[in-house]
Amino acid sequence: FDIDMAKAVSKEIGIPIEFKPIDWASKETELESGRIDCIWNGFTMTPERQKALAFTKPYMDNVQVYVVLADSAVQKAEELKGKKLSIQESSTAQTLLDRDENLKKSFGEIKAYPDLTACFMDLESGRADAVLADTCLIEYYMTKKPNKFRELPGEVSKDTFSIGIKKDNKVLVDILNDGIDKVIKNGEAAKISQKWFGKDIVLK
C-alpha cells in the first residue's frame, strides 16, 4: 500500500522515488546519515518520534490490536494476563508497551522479532498466545491464511501513520504534503486503499 501511495505521490510532484530496504531498528540513523530521505513504511507518528523527526500530515489511522489463533480460548484482552506476547522490534507495539509499564508487566513473557512474519510463526506454533501489532498489517496477514487467526475486540491504542523526514527538512515535508493532498483529491488514494484493504481508509 505504501509503495503504491509513494509511486502515486511521486508522479504528482514530479520527483522520482527509489525504494531502499533498511534495518527497521536503525531507521532514524539511516535518515540522519542521508542514506534515505524519508521513512514511508507504516510509520507511526508518536510524541517521542516528533521530538526527533519532522512528519508530513497523517494519511491513515494506525490502531493497535491483539490477534490470537481462531480456536484460542482467549476471548478478550484481559484474559491475556500472564500469557506470552509476540511483537515486532522497534514497532509501535514496542513503544506502546514501553510507555505503559503496567500493561508490559501484565504479560508472562514478551518476545520481540525483527519482522511480523516471525511473530505469526510464534503464534501458529504455540510459542506465543497473542501478537500485538498494527491492525492494517494484521488484517492483511489474516487474508493470507483465512480462518486461522482472530482479532480480539477493542483497540489497545490509536495513532496515525505519517511520513518521517529529517527534522530540518521542511521543504520536503511541504512537497510531500502537496502530493498527498493531490492523490486524495484525484481519487487515486481511495483506489489504492480499495486494492489493498477492500475499503477506503485514507484520512481526508
Protein Blocks (a to p, Z undefined) as FASTA:
>chain_A
ZZmmmmmmmmmnopacddddddfklmmmmmmnomambdcehiacdfklmmmpccdddfbd
cdddddddfklcbfbfklmgoiacdddehifklmmmmmmmmlmmmpmbdcddfbfklmmm
mmmnopafbdcddfklmmmmmmmmghkbccdedjfbdcdddddddfklmmlmmmmmmmmm
mmmmnommmmmmmmmnopafbdZZ
